[in-house]
Amino acid sequence: MSVTATQADRTADELAAVDRQRIIHPYLPSSTDERVVMVDGDGCRLRDVEGREYLDATGGLWLAQIGHGRREIAAAAAEQMQRLEYFTSFWEFSNDRAIELAERLTTLSPPRQTRVYFTSGGSEGNEAALKLSRFAHSRRGDGDRTWILARRQAYHGVGYGSGTVTGFPVYHEGFGPMLPHVRHLTPPWPYRAELFDGDDPTEFCIRELENAIDELGADRIAAFIGEPVMGVAGMLVPPDDYWPRVQALLREHGITFIFDEVVSAYGRIGRWFAAEHFGVEPDIIVTAKGITSGYAPLGAVLVSEEIAEAVTQEGFPMGFTYNGHPTSCAVALANLGVIESEGLLDRARETGAYILERLGELTALPIVGEVRGVGMMHAVELVADRETRAPLPMDGAPQDVIRRETGVIVRDCQHNLVISPPLIMSREEADEVIEAMRSVLERTDASGRIGPRE
């Protein structure tokens, strides 16, 4: 990895100053002056403009399946751009790369998914999924089916529809009225036993879902949307019987089952799709992120034939400029080829199991309440008190201290430190991540204060 001459023309301080003046960063308060300006990536490693190296244990935003700096992906993009960089996929127009990718995706996906609707990313994908569900019901004569069932602590994006079904108040406050007819239910979070009134988590959640259907009326509910593993909530892995029982109840009442696999698809949990892992066949699977490993923006909503037939009879009145973007599709095809040829599904399961085992060592620390994960999605839940499970105050920002002291990048999600590394991560790199986390957490007390480094 090397800094280019153009980048070297400006110092790190100069770039940071321009960034502060010109860029609005998601979630970053204006009081925060620090900027980490990345300029290079190779495998699981990153380098900033000052030449400092980092170990990426987050996969960017949970998507760098094949790692950074893959020349074969850059070559695929360049070759496609020289042939056809872009043309619209509206109306009767298409392109060979979009067609090839759609065919590939429906071959990899569960049998129920036979059609593909392309987007530019996950928020767009969930917007499309909500509209596909409501529109399909309307076209079949069930126009009263408008309610969407989602879950508290869910994350589905930041559009008005996707942001409304997202189950965190912060995504609703200050934006005015959100999408009507959305009901949030209890998440399957076994560690938080207080959520379930002493009942089995699955039994409680199924009974709550049944009650919501009875109260609202099945003939008024369009869809239930859920992440297979709730990422932003802290990598919440549901009990094994949760998703099959949810699916059975939705099928019984004709409610569309939307699986938000924006994070979990394309090997993140060791399968092409989390639906395979959990033994379900949703009506709609929303994907993005790992479809290109971040090398180009792209999303793909995989749809059942029944829904596709209903929405395409007269044309689905929703489209994005970059639907089926040929360069992004070429990148996706190359990326899926790398995942397959390098056996990254198996590697995700094997390395993920090793990481989970190593993270388990951290439960010896008094502030660690639980360690959980599946595939290459892991969380360490931090608590001030193990008995009460009171969340640890995060004012000390352990994720920032870990990065500054060790160069390992992890993420804070709802009092959890979460990791979602590239699927190519080695065991030696995984050890580096765990030891970096340990070095800070063992100095952190129940108030969240982090002691001095020895």
N, C-alpha and C positions, 0 to 999 in steps of 0.2 A: 504494500500500500504506500502511496506517495501523494503528497500535496502537489497539485498542478501549479504551473507558473502563474496562471490567472488568479487562482485562489491565494497564492503567496503574495500577490501584489498588495493585499490588504491584511493588516494585522488582525489578530483575534479580537482585540478591543474595538477596532474600527467596524468589523462585521457585526459585533454584538450591539454597537451603538446604532447602526442602521436598522438592525432587526428590531430594537426597542422602539425606534421611531416609525417604522413602516409596517410591521406585521402584527396582526391580531392573532394571537395563539389561542387555541381551544383551552379553556379552563385555567389560563395563567393570569393571576392578578397583576395589575399594573405596578404594584409595589415590589414585585420580584425582578431584580436586576440581572440575575444570573442567566447566562445563555451557554448552552453546550452546542457548538456549531460543528456538526459532523461533515467530513469531506471524503472519507474513504471507508470501504467495507470489503472484507474478505472472509468467507466462511462464517464463523460465529463472532468474528472480531470487527470492531469499528475503530476509526481514528478521527480525532477532532482536529480543528484547524491549528491547534497548538502542538500537535503531534502526539498527544496522549492516546494510549490504546485502551479500549473498553471490551469487555466480554458481554455480548448481547444475550441476556437470559430471558428477554421478553419477545424476541422475534419481531421487533418494531412495535406494532400494535397486534401482536399475536398472529403474524402471517408469514414470516420469512421461512417457510418450510424448507427450502433448499439452500438457505444461507445467502450471504451477500457476495456480490462480485462475480457471478457466474457468467463467463464469457459466452457460453453457448446460448444463453438467453438473450444477451445483447446482440449476438449475431442473428438470431431469429427475428428480432425486432428490426434490425437494420435491413435484412433481406426483404422483409415484408414492406417496409417503408419505401424501398426502391421500386417495388412492384405496384402496390396500392396502399397508401398510408391510411386513407379513409374514404368512405362514401356512405351515404345514409342507408339505413336498413328499414326506413319507413315504407309503407305501401308494398308494392311488389318487388322492391329492390332488396338485394342480398349480396353476400360475397362468399367466396369459397372457404375462407378461414372460419367464418361464423358457422357455416353449414357443417364443416368438418368437426368443429368443437362441439356443436350441439349433438351430433351423432356420437361423439366420444363420451360426452357426459351422460347421455341416456343409456349407454352401454355400461358405464360404471355404477350408475345409480340404482336404487331399489327398483324392481319391476314396475311399480305403480307409476313411476315418473317417466313419461313418454315425450314431453314437450319442454322447450326451454324458452324463457323470456330473459333477454340480456339486459343488464343495467350497468352502471358505473361503480357500484359498491353496495355495501350492506344496508345503509339507510334507505337508499332507493329501492333495494330489493324488498325490504319489509313494507315500504309504501305500496309497491306493486302487489305484494302478496295480499295485503288487506283489501286493496281494490279488486283484485282478481276474485277473491272470495265473495265480497258483497255483490260484485257485478254478475258473477255466475249464478248466485241465488236469485238475483233480480231477473236475469234472462230465463230462468227456469220457472218464473212465476212466484218466487218466494221473496218479493221485495221487502217484506216486513222483517226479514232476517238482517238486522243491522248491528246488533250487539257483538262486541269483541271481548272475549275472556282472555285475560293475561294474568301476570303474577307480580306481586310486590317484589322488589329487589331485582326485577328483570331489566335487561338492557336490550333494546331493539333498534336504536338509532336516534336521530335528532331531527327528523322531519316532523311535521305536525301530527301525522298519523303514527309514525314509528315512535316519535317522542311521547305521544300520549300513552301508547301501550307499554312504554318503558315505565317501570314501577318505582322510580325514585322521585320524590317531590322536587328536587333541584332542577329537574328537566321540565317542570311545569310552571314553577313560580316565576312571575315577571313577564310571561309571554301572552297574557290574556287568555281568553277561552281556548281550551284544547278540543280535540276531537270528542264529540259526544258519544254516548253509548259504549263506554269501556268499563269493565269491572275487573279489579285486581284481586287475586286470590293469594292464599298463603303459599310460599315457596317450600319445596321439599328440602328442608335443611335439618337433617337429623341431629346435628350437634346442638342446635337451639331447641332443646326439648320443651322449653317453656311455650313455644308456639303452638303446641299440639294438645294442650290440656291433659297431659299424661297418656295420650293415645298413641298408637303406632302412627308414624308420620304419613305413610301411604293411606291408611284407613281414614285419617283425619282429612287429608287433601281430597280424597275421592268423595267422602261424605260432603265436604264443603262444595265441591264441584256439582254434585247431584243437587244440593240445595239451591245453588245459583241457577241451575237449569230449571228447576221447579219454580223458582221465584220469578225469573225473567220470562220463562216460557221457551221451550226448545224451538218453537217456530218463529222466535224473534232473535235467535242467536246465529250469527254468521260463522264465527270461527273462534277457535282457541289457538293462541300463539305461545310458543315456549322455546327457550334454549334447551338443548339436551343437557348440557352442563352450564350452569349459570355463571358466566365468566366474571363480569364486573361485580357481582355479588360476593365473589370470593371463591370461584371454582367449586360451586355447590354441586356435588355429584349425588343424584337422587338414588333411593333404594332401587334394587333390581326390578321390583314389581311395579314401580310407579308408572313408567311410560306405557307398558302394555295395558294397564288398567285404565289409564286416561284415554288411550286410543279406543278401547272397547266401548267406553261410555260415550265418547263423541260419535263413533260409528252408529251406535244405537239410536242417537237423536239426529243424525244427518248434519252434524256440525263439522265444518271444515277444520282439518287438523293441519296447522302450519308449524313446521319445525324450523326454527331459526338456527341454521348451521353456518352462519357467517364466520364464526370462529372454528367450529369443530370439524368442518368438512375438509377433504383432501389431505387426510393423514394425521391431523392434529391429535386425534385420540387413538391412532393406530389402525384405523379403517378408512376407506374412501369417504364413508359417511357415518356419522354417529348413529343414524337410524339402524344400521347393521348391528352396531354394538348393543343397542338397547332392544333390538328385536321388534321394530315397528316399521310400518309403511305409511308415512304421512301422505296427505293429499297434495301438499306443497312443501318443498324444501328450499329454503333461501340460502344461497351461498355467495361468497365473495372472498376477500382476504387471500387465503391460501391457493385460490384458483390460479393466481399468477405469482405467488410468493412475494407480492408487492412490487414486481418489476414493471407493472403497468396497471392502471385502474381498471377493474372489471368486476362485475357480479353476474350471477346466473341464477334465476329462479326456476326450479324444476317443478313441473306441473303435471298432475294426472290427466289422462285423456278426457275424463268426464268434465273437468273444469275447463280444459282447453276447448272442447267442443262447444261448451255453453258460451264462452266469451269471444270466440272467433267467428261465429255465424255471421255477424254483421260488422265484425272488426272490433278489437279491443281499443277503446279510445284513450290510450295512455302511451306515451313514448318519450324517450330521451334522445338528445342529439347523438349520443355515443352508443346507442343500442347496437350490439354486434360489431363494435369497432374492430376492423380487420387486424390492425397491429396488435391490439390487446389480445385478440383471439389467437394470433400466431404465438404470442408470448405464453399464453395459457397452455397451448398444445405442447410447446417445448418444455414448460414447467412440469406438466403432468407426465411427460416422457421421462424427465429426470427422477421424479418421485417413484415411478415404476421401475426404471432400469437400475436404480441404486438401492432398491428394496427398502425404501424409507418407511413404509407402513410397518414392516416387521421391526425396523430399527426404532421407530417411535414407541412401540410396545415394550421392547427390551430396555432401551435407555430410560424410558419413562418409569418402568418398574424399579430400575436401579436408583433413579432420582428419588422416587417415593420412599424407598428403603433408607436412603441416606438422610432424607429430610426427617424421617422418623426419629433419628438421633436427637433432633432438636427438641423433642417433647420432654427431654430431661430438664430443659430450662423452664423456670416457673412462669414465665410470661407466655409460653406456648400452650394454647388450649387444645388445638387439634391440627394435625397434618392430613391433607386429603389430596386426591388427584386421580386422574385416569389418562393414560397415554402421556402426551407432553403438555398437560395442563395440571398445575399443582398450586396449592395454597398452604400457607402457614398462618393459622388464625391466632392473633395475638390478644391476650386477655390480661386485665389487671388483677383478676382473681379467678382461680380455676374453679372454685366452688360455685360462685355466682355466675361465672362466665361473663362478667362485666368486660366490655371491650377495653383494650388498652388505649389510653390517650396517645394520639399520633403526632403531638406537637413537636416531638423530637425528630420527626421525619426520618425514620430508620432507612428507608429506601434511598434517600439523598445521601445519608452518611455512608452507606454501603458503596454507592457510586463514587463519592469523593475520595474515600479511603482506599478502595480496592479496585475501582474501575469496573466492577460488576454491576450491570443494570438490571434491577428488579422493579416491580411496580407495587404501589399501595392500592388496594381495592377494599374499601369498607372494613378497615382494621385487619386486613390480611396482607401479607406479602405474597404476591403471586409471581409465578414464572411460567413461561411458555416458549422455550427456546426453539431455535431452528431444529428441525428433525435430524440434522446431520451432527448435532452436538456429540462429542466424544465423552467417554466416562471421565477422562482426565479433566475436561472442561466442566463437566457436571460437578466433580469434586471441588473445583475452584469456586463454583457458585455456592455450594453448601458451606464451605469454609468461610467465604466472605460474609454470608448471612450470619453464621455462628459468631464471627469475630465482633459483630455489632450487637446482636441480640443478647449475648452473654453479659454485655455491659449495660443493658437496658433494665431499669427497675420498673416497679408496678405503676409509677406515675408517668411512665413514658420517657423519663429523663435518661439520656445516654451518657455514661461515664467516660472519662478520658481514656484515650488509647494508650496502652503501655508501650 
